[in-house]
């Protein structure tokens, strides 16, 4: 799965939000970019087609209603998808080792990682 730079910027807005958002709110949230409404509309539809964004409802917007959207996957799930497309399964231990060297982990995070490995092993059996 490949997201364009603009699609990634839009998804960052959704991943940081704590509620579903309409197109107008996305535009107002991203003050450093001057996207046209039609461009945002196209990118939101593209993100839905790619499975990273989903429509969840409607809100009143002036005299009409606007669709609201939220992520269909978390940022971590998206990154895992990108890596999984690029990395052979045999290299997964090397990737995990490299990540653990780069990221400071706490005992809580280490416990969650062990639980995730156990859960994955149970699903295989």
C-alpha positions in Angstrom: 0.0 0.0 0.0 1.4 3.4 -1.0 0.1 6.7 0.3 1.1 9.9 -1.4 2.7 12.7 0.7 -0.6 14.6 0.8 -2.5 11.4 1.7 0.0 10.7 4.5 -0.5 14.3 5.8 -4.3 13.8 5.8 -4.0 10.5 7.6 -1.7 12.1 10.3 -4.6 14.5 11.0 -7.0 11.6 11.4 -4.6 9.5 13.5 -4.1 12.4 15.9 -7.8 13.3 16.1 -9.9 11.8 18.9 -13.2 12.0 17.0 -14.5 11.4 13.4 -14.0 14.4 11.2 -15.7 16.0 8.2 -13.9 17.3 5.2 -14.2 20.9 6.3 -12.6 20.1 9.7 -9.7 18.4 7.9 -9.1 21.5 5.8 -9.2 23.8 8.8 -6.9 21.6 10.9 -4.2 21.7 8.3 -3.3 25.4 8.3 0.1 25.0 6.6 -1.5 23.5 3.5 -4.0 25.2 1.2 -5.8 22.3 -0.4 -8.8 22.9 -2.6 -12.0 21.3 -1.6 -12.1 19.1 -4.7 -8.5 17.9 -3.9 -9.5 16.9 -0.4 -12.6 15.2 -1.7 -10.5 13.1 -4.1 -7.9 12.2 -1.5 -10.6 11.1 1.1 -12.1 8.9 -1.5 -8.7 7.5 -2.5 -7.9 6.8 1.2 -11.2 4.9 1.5 -10.4 2.9 -1.6 -7.0 2.0 -0.1 -8.7 0.9 3.1 -7.0 3.3 5.6 -10.1 5.6 6.0 -13.7 4.8 6.5 -17.0 6.8 6.4 -18.7 6.7 9.8 -21.6 9.1 9.6 -22.9 12.5 8.8 -22.9 16.0 10.5 -24.9 19.1 9.7 -22.8 21.5 7.6 -24.6 24.7 6.7 -27.8 23.8 4.8 -26.6 20.2 3.9 -25.0 17.3 5.6 -21.3 16.3 5.3 -19.8 12.8 5.7 -17.6 12.1 8.6 -14.5 9.9 8.5 -12.1 8.1 10.9 -9.1 5.8 10.3 -9.9 2.3 9.3 -6.5 1.2 10.8 -4.2 2.7 13.3 -0.9 4.3 12.4 1.0 1.3 13.7 -1.2 -1.0 11.6 -0.5 1.1 8.5 3.2 1.0 9.1 3.1 -2.8 9.6 1.2 -3.1 6.3 3.9 -1.1 4.5 6.7 -3.1 6.1 5.0 -6.4 5.5 4.8 -5.6 1.8 8.5 -4.9 1.6 10.1 -7.4 4.0 10.3 -11.1 3.6 9.1 -13.0 6.7 12.5 -14.5 7.2 13.9 -11.0 8.0 11.3 -10.2 10.7 13.6 -11.2 13.6 16.2 -8.8 12.2 13.6 -6.0 11.9 12.4 -6.5 15.4 16.0 -6.5 16.8 16.8 -3.3 14.9 13.6 -1.6 16.2 14.3 -2.7 19.8 17.8 -1.1 19.5 16.4 2.1 18.1 13.5 2.6 20.4 13.7 2.8 24.2 11.4 0.3 25.8 10.0 0.1 29.3 9.2 -3.1 31.2 5.5 -2.6 30.3 6.3 -2.4 26.6 8.5 -5.5 26.8 5.7 -7.3 28.5 3.2 -6.3 25.7 5.7 -7.4 23.1 6.1 -10.8 24.7 2.3 -11.1 24.9 2.0 -10.2 21.2 4.5 -12.9 20.2 2.7 -15.5 22.3 -0.6 -14.5 20.7 0.8 -14.7 17.2 2.3 -18.2 18.0 -1.1 -19.4 19.3 -2.8 -18.2 16.1 -0.4 -20.2 14.0 -1.1 -23.5 15.9 
